[in-house]
Amino acid sequence: MRRLLDKLNKNLLLKVAGFNSIYILIKIGTGTVMSWVLANYVGAAGMGVLGNLRNFTQGVWSFASLGLENGLVKNTAEHKENPVVLKKVINTGWTMSIVTSMVAAIVIFFSARWLDQELIAVDADFSLVFKLFAIGLPFYVLFIFITSLMQGYEWYKKFITLNIIISLIVFLISAYLSFEHNLTGALYAIALVPFTQCLVGVLFWFTRVKAQIALKELLALNFDKRTSGQLLKYSAMALFSTLLIPFVNILVRNTVRVEVSDVAAGWWEAVVRISGYYMLFVTSLVSLYVLPNLSKDSSLKNYRITIVHFYKTMLPIVIAGLVTIYLSRNLILSILFTEEFNGAQPLFKWQLLGDFIRVITTVIAFRFIAINDLWRYLTAEVLSILSFYLLSIYFIPIYQEEGVVIAYLGNYLFYLVVLLVLLRKELFSKIKVV
């Protein structure tokens, strides 16, 4: 037992994973209750509508922050011992993002009625949801900068603690509004998220964080043209995916609604929600451990050591978790949802297999972000997003609701092949790794 504890203390990845697992368990617990609330008070068709709004908000949030999160984490990790350079990078990124978020807010505010008709398309008028969402965009940007700084400084416990607090508060607000006002409350709950995140994030920073540089210095409105050019490469990488993927998901979901039914779209949304809970464990670990590690040392040797260490440490845990979820799928659906969602059972096997390949590809692909390789990143993403859309259009008419998750698995298998080709030198060239 003592040897095991010593190993855990020496293995930073396991330490981060252990603490992060507390957050994931809380997220799963609140998500379980929230899924039950939505299933009972919103229904399968309402879940499909919520899926469209979530995809839209995710894309716009990324656009408002210019997708700079990974770039900010990398630069903070790289320059945290050089306050002058760090301030210049953060100031420039903040100036760019706050201007972009305000422009986006104005456009969405005055397009609210059209967006309501296109994305929600129910009898009631929800244009006010989009107006509230627009006002919240600058608040979301501030939250992203705070959390990116915390990740870059490698304040793992503080970052995870902040996320736990926010998850609990957002859950309470969302559950109450959904319980009291059904679909209307659930839609407004999504629009209120940025306000909650920002308020809690700012209070947490000023009460729990002791940084070498004051937050007001980091978030000054200063602009450096050369620095902006470097940051825009990260923007291009992030924005391409975070804008196009939600858009494609909306197209695919609408295809399911037309070719199969609104209820089937809700089944897919339910499986995606479940997937999101456990995938959060992996994606947050990659952001907390892999990206800062590769940013501090972008050498080929460190890249291989990092991905091998991640696979050896985490893949057995991931496999065990996915197998457990598959064997418990009926129980999970019965706890989280109503009998209306029993049709989602056949979707699990394809989704879980796709998620396993996604874990493998996510770690490999962070090489592009670590070395700011825009063109190879965009090449991989274009091919991946295009393949998911084309495979979905092909498989949905044939396999109905299962077609979308078969396409999901096929897409990630194709993406893995693309990454192996693009990163063949980094992965397979001869180098001594100890």
Salt bridges, closest charged atoms under 4 A:
GLU78 OE1 - LYS74 NZ 2.70
ASP125 OD2 - ARG113 NH1 3.54
GLU154 OE1 - LYS80 NZ 2.71
GLU154 OE1 - LYS296 NZ 3.23
GLU217 OE1 - LYS87 NZ 3.18
ASP262 OD1 - ARG257 NE 2.97
GLU269 OE1 - ARG253 NH2 3.11
ASP373 OD2 - ARG376 NE 2.58
GLU402 OE1 - LYS349 NZ 3.61
GLU426 OE2 - ARG367 NE 3.94
GLU426 OE2 - ARG376 NH2 2.64
